[in-house]
Structures are given as structure tokens and as C-alpha cells.
Amino acid sequence: MYDNDRERMGHDATNFAAFGLPNPKPRSINRDSLNKAIADKIDHKHVKFVTDVWQVLDGAGNLLIKKHKDYGPTNISLSPGGPLNGLRVRMHDKTARINHLIDTGATPENESLRDSFIDLLNYSAIALMVLDGTWPRD
């Protein structure tokens, strides 16, 4: 849908310079299209890491957006004790579930460990939005 982070998010989301990388356009680096001197300096492990990070974050974000359509904002904004308390309870329950599955070696039947960790990631994103004042009230 979008060709770059600026169009997708309104700003350049990935700080490729922090990894000593040029900003690839498009997201994958085509070695033939880059200046040979630059291409030889690229650490492809870091490029893969950056790509993998954004795959996880984009996937989690897409899931959060889909769930937000189903739940709406008030399940967080009107939580007993306030939104951060509601998130804290949800995160505690999710962490307890993760600990139980890992400690017992049980095989989850309804939700994978990966799904549980994605939920924690999304609860953290919601908490940041609450703290930043960007989570909608209704």
C-alpha cells in the first residue's frame, strides 16, 4: 500500500543510520542498483535485522488495528482504575499465562506463545499511546 515509512506513518520511522546503513528504497536492497562502493560496505546482517524488526512491528500493529475495530477504545479508556491499570492487569494476566506455558512445558491449545507475546507488545503500544495522550477516549 505504501512505498515508504513517510507515507505509511507520516515520518521516516526506521533510523537506518543508527545501524550504519543507507535508507533502502524500496525496502529491500537491490545490490545491482546501488553504487558498488556503498553496496560493499553494507552489513547485510543488520539489513536483515532491521527488516525482521519491522516485519514483527508491522504485523503486531496491523493486528492491533484490526482488534481496535472490534473492541473500540473504551475497553481501555474506561477500565476500572483507569487505562494504565487496565493495561497492567491485562499484561499481568498475559505474562502469567506465558510463564505457566513455559514453566510447565504445556502445549497451548487456543493461543500460541507468539500470539501472547504479540499481545504484550500491543499492550505496550497502547500504554505508550495512553501516556502520550493519543489513545481515544470514545
Secondary structure by P-SEA (a helix, b strand, c coil): cccccccccccccccccccccccccccccccccccaaaaaacaaaaaaaaaaaaaaaaaaaaaaaaaaaaccccccccccccaaaaaaaaaaaaaaaaaaaaaaccccccccaaaaaaaaaaaaaaaaaaaacccccc
